[in-house]
Amino acid sequence: MRQTRHITFILVEEFSHLAFSCAVEPLRIANWVSEEQLYDWSMISEDGERAVCSNGLVTLVHGGLDDIPKTDQLFVLSGIHMRNHVTRPLLATLRRERAQGTPIGALCSGAWVLAKAGFLDGMQAAIHWEYHDAFMEAFPEVNLVRSVFVADEKHITASGGTATADLMLHLIERDHGAELAVAVADQMVYNAVRNATAKQRVSLQSRNGMRNAHLARSIEIMRDSIETPVSPSDIAERLGISTRQLERLFGKYLNTSPKKYLMEMRLERAQKLLLQTEASITEVAFACGFENPGHFSRVYRSSFGVTPHSQRNKLD
């Protein structure tokens, strides 16, 4: 009989119900599939009685901030307007738990809470794309990434929504092996599980370049020329700006370089084509601007940790 791991969720007011369901349900299904009590969990809120999520539903909880049980993993789960709910008692509780050695992570916008507590300085972190711009301005010392989750830091973070399910499946695989994680994903009818290297969309302001017309146009040029990629210098020339200015725009709004952004765009499209179409690997390579399948395979494996062929076989 394997030891039960206890997970505690601090539910911050207006938390995401979707992220909460995606966190708890994989644990429940893991117990059901394995026919063992591999996981149990507790819900905590600041008032110790209930927490109200962003869709208005009320969740009864097991206790307040002083009632956190001995736990193997503590997650802070918040949602919209999280800045309005970062209270002194909440921060004090997190600092107390950290001092006691409790592993602490965050789901959805919860990374904002951990950053406010000073936990994420110098670390990589993931947060829902809607908060990217504000987060980077508020916490420049945190290395914010566009990954759906970050699991190899002291404080693990997931960007919210179904990314939370991706993280929980990753943790189930870590704890009990790939076979159980796949079985849980199958029960969820979730056959496109993403690993930590998968990228989420960035905020609408960054993605559409609402703050800067040059950025918006450069991304449009990239998207329209994926099959025949253009260089940053060519894009800058078409925009009538310098290459250095273009690089500054991408650094400011997207925290990356034009070259890296274009490569990520090409690889994300390649992944979708591999998972969602019957196109051959060679066809996918050419459709995404790679001159030959060998080079495509090497770049793809470097980014996602698997070859294009292995990626597709995961669905078989």
LINBELCOR-V696712 format. One record per residue. N is the residue number from 0. SS is DSSP state (@ for helix, = for strand, . for the rest). OMEGA is omega as a letter, one per 20 degrees, with the letter a starting at -180 (* if undefined). BURIAL is # if it has 16 or more other C-alpha atoms within 10 Angstrom, else .. Layout:
BEGIN
n->[N N]
ss->[SS SS]
omega->[OMEGA OMEGA]
burial->[BURIAL BURIAL]
END
This chain:
BEGIN
n->[0 1 2 3 4 5 6 7 8 9 10 11 12 13 14 15 16 17 18 19 20 21 22 23 24 25 26 27 28 29 30 31 32 33 34 35 36 37 38 39 40 41 42 43 44 45 46 47 48 49 50 51 52 53 54 55 56 57 58 59 60 61 62 63 64 65 66 67 68 69 70 71 72 73 74 75 76 77 78 79 80 81 82 83 84 85 86 87 88 89 90 91 92 93 94 95 96 97 98 99 100 101 102 103 104 105 106 107 108 109 110 111 112 113 114 115 116 117 118 119 120 121 122 123 124 125 126 127 128 129 130 131 132 133 134 135 136 137 138 139 140 141 142 143 144 145 146 147 148 149 150 151 152 153 154 155 156 157 158 159 160 161 162 163 164 165 166 167 168 169 170 171 172 173 174 175 176 177 178 179 180 181 182 183 184 185 186 187 188 189 190 191 192 193 194 195 196 197 198 199 200 201 202 203 204 205 206 207 208 209 210 211 212 213 214 215 216 217 218 219 220 221 222 223 224 225 226 227 228 229 230 231 232 233 234 235 236 237 238 239 240 241 242 243 244 245 246 247 248 249 250 251 252 253 254 255 256 257 258 259 260 261 262 263 264 265 266 267 268 269 270 271 272 273 274 275 276 277 278 279 280 281 282 283 284 285 286 287 288 289 290 291 292 293 294 295 296 297 298 299 300 301 302 303 304 305 306 307 308 309 310 311 312 313 314 315]
ss->[. . . . = = = = = = = . . . = . @ @ @ @ @ @ @ @ @ @ @ @ @ @ @ @ @ @ . . . . = = = = = = . . . . . = = = = . . . . = = = . . = . @ @ @ . . . . . = = = = = = = . . @ @ @ @ . . @ @ @ @ @ @ @ @ @ @ @ @ . . . . = = = = = . @ @ @ @ @ @ @ . . . . . . . = = . . . @ @ @ @ @ @ @ @ @ @ . . . . = = . . = . = = . . . . . . = = . . . . @ @ @ @ @ @ @ @ @ @ @ @ @ @ . @ @ @ @ @ @ @ @ @ @ . . . . . . . . . . . = . . . . @ @ @ @ @ . . . . @ @ @ @ @ @ @ @ @ @ @ @ . . . . . . . @ @ @ @ @ @ @ @ . . . @ @ @ @ @ @ @ @ @ @ @ @ . . . @ @ @ @ @ @ @ @ @ @ @ @ @ @ @ @ @ @ @ . . . . @ @ @ @ @ @ @ . . . . . @ @ @ @ @ @ @ @ @ @ @ @ . . . @ @ @ @ @ @ . . .]
omega->[a a r r a r r r r a r a a r a r r r r r a r a a r r r a r r a a a a r r a a r a r r a r a a r a a r a a a r r r a r r a a a a a r a a a r a r r r r r a r a a r a a a a r a r r r r r r a r r a r r r r r r a r a a a a a r r a a r r r r a a a r a r r r r r a a a a a a a a r a a a a r r a a a r r r r a a r r r a a r a r a a r r r r r a r r a r r r a a r a a r r r r r r r r r a a a r a a r a a r a r r r a r r a a a r a a a a r r r a a r r r r a a a a a r a r a r a r r r r r a a r r r r r r r r r r r a a a r r r r a a r r r r r r a r r r a r r r a a a r a r r r r r r a a a r r a r a a r r a a r a a r a a r r r r a r r a a r a a *]
burial->[. . . . . # # # # # # # # # # # # # # # . # # # . # # # # # # . . . . . # # # . # # # # # # . # . # # # # # . . . . # . # # # # # . . # # . # # # # # # # # # # . # . . # # . . . # # . # # # . # . . . . # . # # # # # # # # # # # # # # . # # # . # # # # # # # # # # # . # # . . # . . # . # # # # # # # # . . . # # # # # # # # # # # # # # # # # # # . . . . . . # # # # # # . . . . . . . # # # # . # # # . # # . # # . # # . . . . # # # # # # . # # . . . # # . # # . # # . # # . . # . . # # . . # # # # # . . # # # . # # # . # # # # # # # # # # # . # # # . . . . . # # # # # # # # # # . . # . . # # . # # . . # # . . # # . . # # . . . .]
END
